[in-house]
Amino acid sequence: MSSASKIAHSAVAAILAVAAAQHVAAEEKPMEKCYGIAKAGQNDCGTARHSCAGKAAKDNAPDEWKYVPKGTCEKVGGKTSSSGGADTGKAPKHQAY
């Protein structure tokens, strides 16, 4: 491996380390679930339809959620409680996509 390649790899590793540190610092803030704002494939956890993060099939589905800083959910157009789904113990009130 050339010295230029080593320098490039070191620079990328440093950038990733800084990004990871910022992510950890952001998680220290109180967070809450915000329903209805997740874009397709960008939800944070499962619902009655699926059990994994990143499986949302449709933008802004009412039972899909993302973690947001506490107090910001309503400001971005979401709700802090689900309209049905995995967290409520009830089946969703709308049809599957």
Legacy VTK file of the C-alpha trace (Angstrom):
# vtk DataFile Version 3.0
C-alpha trace
ASCII
DATASET POLYDATA
POINTS 97 float
0.000 0.000 0.000
1.465 3.372 -0.964
1.854 6.202 1.523
-0.758 8.256 -0.373
-3.218 5.404 0.003
-2.446 5.120 3.730
-3.049 8.835 4.161
-6.366 8.602 2.321
-7.485 5.651 4.459
-6.470 7.506 7.626
-8.419 10.581 6.548
-11.545 8.532 5.865
-11.200 6.768 9.231
-10.872 10.117 11.007
-13.975 11.493 9.291
-15.978 8.400 10.251
-14.754 8.628 13.857
-15.861 12.259 14.113
-19.255 11.429 12.595
-19.731 8.552 15.045
-18.822 10.794 17.985
-21.351 13.404 16.882
-24.009 10.707 16.507
-23.378 9.490 20.075
-23.555 13.059 21.384
-26.880 13.588 19.588
-28.341 10.457 21.192
-27.787 11.848 24.681
-30.694 14.249 24.167
-34.149 12.992 25.211
-35.811 11.394 22.193
-39.406 10.379 21.437
-41.142 8.285 18.810
-42.749 10.380 16.083
-45.361 8.604 13.970
-46.277 9.473 10.401
-43.026 11.163 9.333
-40.858 8.223 8.221
-40.022 8.044 4.545
-40.150 4.678 2.749
-37.238 2.547 3.929
-36.246 4.993 6.681
-38.342 3.977 9.707
-36.600 3.281 13.024
-38.314 0.029 14.074
-40.993 -2.555 13.347
-44.787 -2.316 13.167
-47.643 -4.795 12.867
-46.644 -5.292 9.197
-42.906 -5.959 9.656
-40.338 -6.407 12.406
-37.354 -4.408 11.203
-36.107 -0.871 10.820
-35.851 0.324 7.241
-38.836 -1.701 6.021
-41.424 1.080 5.643
-43.089 0.595 2.279
-44.697 4.033 1.949
-43.798 7.591 2.928
-45.518 8.977 6.042
-47.486 5.831 6.945
-49.302 6.549 10.231
-47.942 3.453 12.023
-44.282 3.973 10.986
-42.090 6.061 13.269
-38.703 7.691 13.721
-36.931 8.899 16.846
-36.775 12.706 17.013
-35.606 15.100 19.754
-38.298 15.402 22.422
-40.722 18.246 21.695
-40.131 18.431 17.937
-42.554 15.793 16.623
-45.608 18.021 16.195
-43.421 20.767 14.687
-42.453 18.442 11.813
-46.026 17.260 11.222
-45.982 13.988 13.171
-47.823 12.548 16.154
-46.395 11.144 19.376
-48.899 8.283 19.416
-49.714 5.760 16.714
-53.073 5.353 14.984
-52.715 1.591 15.339
-49.882 -0.824 14.857
-47.153 -2.625 16.765
-46.915 -0.287 19.755
-50.646 -0.184 20.536
-51.396 -3.895 20.369
-54.088 -3.193 17.751
-54.109 -3.905 14.054
-53.753 -0.825 11.839
-57.051 0.818 10.870
-55.993 1.196 7.232
-55.327 -1.441 4.625
-51.874 -2.800 3.903
-50.014 -1.300 0.948
LINES 1 98
97 0 1 2 3 4 5 6 7 8 9 10 11 12 13 14 15 16 17 18 19 20 21 22 23 24 25 26 27 28 29 30 31 32 33 34 35 36 37 38 39 40 41 42 43 44 45 46 47 48 49 50 51 52 53 54 55 56 57 58 59 60 61 62 63 64 65 66 67 68 69 70 71 72 73 74 75 76 77 78 79 80 81 82 83 84 85 86 87 88 89 90 91 92 93 94 95 96
